[in-house]
Amino acid sequence: YRDFANSVALSSLTSVSYDWFRSSSSTTGGLAAPAFAFYLANDPNFLIFEPYYNMAVPGNAPLDQWVTETGMLNGIWWFTGNGGGSCSYAAALQTLAAFNTQCYGGDAMVAGVDVFMGFSGAGSFRAAFDNVQYAFDGEGTTYNFEPDQGGEVVPEPATMTLLATGLGSGYSPIAPG
């Protein structure tokens, strides 16, 4: 989990994407794939993007290959909120813009991001993230977990792990951009 020093308007989000990989050695259900979430400052809840809900033909996650999620701005997200109707817990699968308008009157504020194991069940989950990117008003942040040219591994940002660990598993304040 990555907490922002200052919340930023969801409506100012200009891009969001990430790459993910699921190993065939995973024993958890086939639908599980690394997921992405925005933590909202308003009440606090998460807006969650899971690959399963955004596949052309829903099914098991691809194995042993990198997948790039680039259509997230207009993709389908779900919500951990406790409101009613389209704003209740996992009640509606809709775009970020729809959640912002219907649940927050256009005033949703993002306080952090998380990448984690998505929908699953019992078993082990072996997966990785790379090129985690988001930008607000064009000011972006990218987390690229690649070795540098000198062969040394670039340290990962504080608590953002390469293996999925779950919502809110760590805490470290940073500012977006």
Legacy VTK file of the C-alpha trace (Angstrom):
# vtk DataFile Version 3.0
C-alpha trace
ASCII
DATASET POLYDATA
POINTS 177 float
0.000 0.000 0.000
1.255 3.494 -0.824
-0.252 6.485 0.992
-0.053 9.979 -0.533
1.122 12.887 1.603
-1.779 14.933 0.188
-5.024 13.619 -1.277
-5.682 14.343 -4.946
-8.973 14.598 -6.860
-10.003 11.384 -8.631
-11.327 13.569 -11.454
-7.730 14.715 -12.139
-6.567 11.149 -12.916
-5.086 11.202 -16.424
-3.576 7.713 -16.665
-3.268 4.448 -14.763
-1.754 1.108 -15.791
0.280 -1.839 -14.568
1.814 -5.088 -15.763
1.148 -8.353 -13.967
2.275 -11.956 -14.125
0.687 -15.042 -12.605
2.790 -18.154 -12.244
1.425 -21.575 -13.170
2.799 -22.738 -9.803
-0.049 -20.838 -8.075
-2.589 -23.151 -6.501
-5.284 -20.584 -5.707
-8.356 -20.340 -7.956
-7.770 -19.589 -11.622
-9.593 -16.248 -11.492
-7.002 -14.699 -9.171
-4.761 -12.094 -10.754
-2.898 -9.118 -9.334
-5.297 -6.231 -8.781
-4.980 -2.449 -8.370
-6.832 -0.143 -5.979
-7.201 3.527 -5.183
-7.727 4.317 -1.507
-10.237 7.135 -1.072
-9.873 9.810 1.582
-13.574 10.704 1.646
-14.932 7.902 3.814
-12.299 5.780 3.509
-12.894 3.002 0.983
-11.166 1.422 -2.000
-12.014 1.479 -5.699
-10.646 -1.803 -7.054
-9.664 -2.854 -10.581
-9.499 -6.617 -11.098
-8.506 -8.106 -14.448
-11.313 -10.689 -14.325
-14.016 -8.018 -14.681
-12.196 -6.444 -17.619
-11.500 -9.467 -19.829
-13.186 -9.577 -23.240
-14.289 -13.098 -22.315
-14.130 -13.604 -18.514
-12.218 -16.669 -17.453
-9.078 -17.813 -15.732
-6.105 -15.471 -15.608
-3.391 -16.115 -18.198
-0.433 -18.050 -16.796
3.313 -17.575 -17.198
3.030 -14.447 -19.301
3.102 -10.728 -18.634
-0.201 -8.895 -19.090
-0.419 -5.108 -19.436
-3.549 -3.395 -18.120
-3.871 -0.100 -20.017
-7.632 0.495 -20.351
-8.143 1.185 -16.668
-9.434 4.771 -16.953
-12.548 3.464 -18.688
-12.395 -0.020 -17.202
-14.724 -1.689 -14.739
-14.008 -1.157 -11.027
-15.769 -2.223 -7.831
-16.141 -0.458 -4.511
-15.664 -1.338 -0.846
-18.123 1.352 0.293
-21.064 0.947 2.641
-23.526 3.237 0.881
-26.677 2.185 -0.910
-27.429 1.176 -4.508
-24.467 1.640 -6.832
-22.396 2.857 -3.892
-22.732 -0.235 -1.706
-20.066 -2.855 -1.127
-19.311 -4.642 -4.419
-22.832 -3.816 -5.622
-21.937 -2.353 -8.961
-19.201 -2.775 -11.484
-18.714 0.609 -13.105
-16.138 3.114 -14.312
-14.155 5.433 -12.056
-16.082 8.387 -13.466
-19.408 6.748 -12.563
-18.274 6.060 -8.975
-16.955 9.601 -8.644
-20.211 11.128 -9.866
-22.757 8.754 -8.294
-21.069 8.145 -4.945
-19.126 11.350 -4.321
-20.882 14.046 -6.346
-17.679 14.449 -8.386
-15.552 15.115 -5.286
-13.801 11.771 -4.644
-10.295 12.266 -3.261
-7.548 9.647 -3.722
-5.305 9.167 -0.696
-3.239 6.189 -1.848
-2.773 3.182 -4.116
-2.385 -0.539 -3.577
-1.508 -3.538 -5.713
-2.530 -6.883 -4.277
-3.876 -10.348 -4.962
-7.318 -10.004 -6.508
-10.296 -12.340 -6.175
-9.177 -15.745 -4.959
-9.650 -18.561 -2.541
-7.462 -20.973 -0.644
-4.018 -21.938 -1.915
-0.782 -20.203 -2.763
-0.638 -17.244 -5.115
2.601 -16.559 -6.964
2.481 -13.389 -8.998
4.383 -10.210 -9.753
3.757 -6.574 -10.617
5.806 -4.230 -12.776
5.468 -0.801 -14.362
2.820 0.316 -11.870
1.932 3.785 -13.185
-0.562 6.508 -12.366
-0.771 10.229 -13.137
-2.925 13.056 -11.856
-3.117 16.213 -13.993
-0.369 14.684 -16.131
2.091 14.393 -13.221
2.950 10.718 -13.050
4.623 8.133 -10.879
5.946 4.797 -12.147
7.255 1.880 -10.109
9.502 -0.229 -12.338
10.986 -3.269 -10.634
13.888 -3.900 -13.025
17.617 -4.270 -12.363
19.640 -1.194 -13.284
22.373 -1.253 -15.948
25.031 -2.036 -13.332
23.295 -5.299 -12.485
22.156 -4.159 -9.053
18.517 -4.498 -8.192
16.620 -1.237 -7.870
15.013 -1.296 -4.412
11.266 -1.442 -4.370
9.378 1.479 -2.846
9.101 0.952 0.903
6.220 -1.489 1.319
5.045 -2.106 -2.267
5.917 -5.751 -2.739
6.377 -7.811 -5.840
4.226 -10.569 -4.425
0.630 -9.835 -3.621
0.062 -9.258 0.067
-3.438 -7.842 0.437
-5.202 -4.536 0.952
-3.621 -2.224 3.491
-0.807 -4.561 4.396
1.725 -1.801 4.900
1.937 1.949 5.276
4.400 4.550 4.043
3.509 8.157 3.154
4.593 9.651 -0.204
3.242 12.308 -2.519
2.013 11.472 -6.032
4.107 12.705 -8.934
LINES 1 178
177 0 1 2 3 4 5 6 7 8 9 10 11 12 13 14 15 16 17 18 19 20 21 22 23 24 25 26 27 28 29 30 31 32 33 34 35 36 37 38 39 40 41 42 43 44 45 46 47 48 49 50 51 52 53 54 55 56 57 58 59 60 61 62 63 64 65 66 67 68 69 70 71 72 73 74 75 76 77 78 79 80 81 82 83 84 85 86 87 88 89 90 91 92 93 94 95 96 97 98 99 100 101 102 103 104 105 106 107 108 109 110 111 112 113 114 115 116 117 118 119 120 121 122 123 124 125 126 127 128 129 130 131 132 133 134 135 136 137 138 139 140 141 142 143 144 145 146 147 148 149 150 151 152 153 154 155 156 157 158 159 160 161 162 163 164 165 166 167 168 169 170 171 172 173 174 175 176
